[in-house]
Amino acid sequence: MSEATEEKTHYSEPELREFEEIIKKKLEATYNEVNFIKETLSRKNDNGTDNTAVGSKTLEDGADVREKEQLSQSAARLQKFATQLEAALIRIKNGTYGICKDTGKLIPKERLRAVPHTQQTIEAKLGSR
């Protein structure tokens, strides 16, 4: 089989560096967002000492609890995303990045640029549902 018709099985070092940069930028943005949420939650836990009417205070407390739950869920999703991005960086280092875990084929660059932590081609992902 000639070099031109042989199917590529790994990405080159320059290609991997491009993906690494994408992942590191997403990771930094994700960490910044998690830290912002944590700061927001810690400010919400510091309720201050203002005394307002009991009825409106109860409504505010309910809204605060709901908002804290939403922020906590967002932080958990972001933390999971960060973990997936970190795992992708490890796959770059160990030479398995960009290879579909189901088919063993190279995941298209366009998909990796959009979803840099993916471990599946779109065909494998849709087939596994």
C-alpha positions in Angstrom: 0.0 0.0 0.0 1.4 3.4 -0.9 1.8 6.2 1.7 -0.9 8.3 0.0 -3.6 5.6 0.1 -2.7 4.3 3.6 -5.2 5.3 6.2 -3.8 7.5 8.9 -3.8 5.9 12.4 -2.4 8.7 14.6 -2.1 12.5 14.5 1.3 14.1 14.0 3.1 16.0 16.8 2.1 19.4 15.3 -1.6 18.3 15.1 -1.4 17.0 18.7 0.1 20.3 19.9 -2.9 22.1 18.2 -5.3 19.9 20.1 -3.4 20.4 23.3 -3.6 24.1 23.0 -7.4 23.9 22.4 -7.8 21.7 25.4 -5.7 23.9 27.7 -7.7 27.0 26.7 -11.0 25.2 27.4 -9.6 23.8 30.7 -8.5 27.3 31.9 -11.9 28.8 31.0 -13.6 25.9 32.8 -11.5 26.3 36.0 -12.2 30.1 35.9 -15.9 29.4 35.7 -15.8 26.8 38.5 -13.9 29.3 40.7 -16.4 32.0 40.0 -19.3 29.7 41.0 -17.4 28.7 44.2 -16.9 32.4 45.1 -20.5 33.2 44.3 -21.7 30.3 46.5 -19.4 31.4 49.4 -20.8 34.9 49.2 -24.3 33.5 49.2 -23.5 31.6 52.4 -22.5 34.9 54.0 -26.1 36.2 54.4 -25.2 39.4 56.3 -27.2 40.7 59.3 -30.0 42.7 57.7 -33.4 42.0 59.3 -36.2 42.1 56.7 -39.9 41.1 57.1 -40.3 37.4 57.9 -42.6 36.6 54.9 -40.3 38.1 52.3 -37.2 36.6 54.0 -38.7 33.1 53.6 -39.3 33.7 49.9 -35.8 34.9 49.5 -34.4 31.9 51.4 -36.3 29.6 49.0 -35.0 31.4 46.0 -31.5 31.3 47.4 -31.6 27.6 48.1 -32.8 27.0 44.5 -30.1 29.2 43.1 -27.4 27.5 45.2 -28.6 24.1 44.0 -28.4 25.3 40.4 -24.9 26.8 40.9 -23.7 23.6 42.6 -25.1 21.5 39.7 -23.3 23.8 37.2 -20.1 23.5 39.2 -20.4 19.7 39.2 -20.9 19.6 35.4 -18.0 21.9 34.8 -15.8 19.8 37.1 -16.7 16.7 35.2 -15.9 18.5 31.9 -12.5 19.6 33.4 -11.8 15.9 34.3 -12.6 14.8 30.8 -10.3 17.5 29.4 -7.5 16.5 31.7 -8.0 12.8 30.6 -7.7 14.0 27.0 -4.3 15.7 27.8 -3.1 12.4 29.2 -4.2 10.6 26.0 -2.2 13.1 24.0 0.9 12.3 26.2 0.4 8.5 25.9 -0.3 8.5 22.2 -3.9 7.4 22.2 -5.6 10.8 21.6 -7.9 11.1 18.6 -8.4 7.3 18.2 -11.9 6.1 18.6 -12.2 3.7 21.6 -14.8 1.6 19.8 -13.6 1.4 16.2 -9.9 2.2 16.5 -10.2 4.7 13.7 -9.0 8.3 13.8 -11.6 10.7 15.0 -12.0 13.6 12.4 -10.2 16.8 13.3 -13.4 18.8 12.9 -15.0 16.7 15.7 -12.0 17.0 17.9 -11.9 20.7 17.5 -15.6 20.9 18.5 -15.4 18.3 21.2 -11.8 17.9 22.1 -12.4 15.4 25.0 -14.3 12.9 22.8 -13.2 9.4 22.6 -15.5 8.3 19.8 -16.2 9.1 16.2 -19.7 10.4 15.7 -20.7 7.1 14.0 -19.6 5.1 17.0 -21.4 7.5 19.4 -24.6 7.4 17.5 -24.3 3.6 17.2 -23.8 3.1 20.9 -27.1 4.8 21.9 
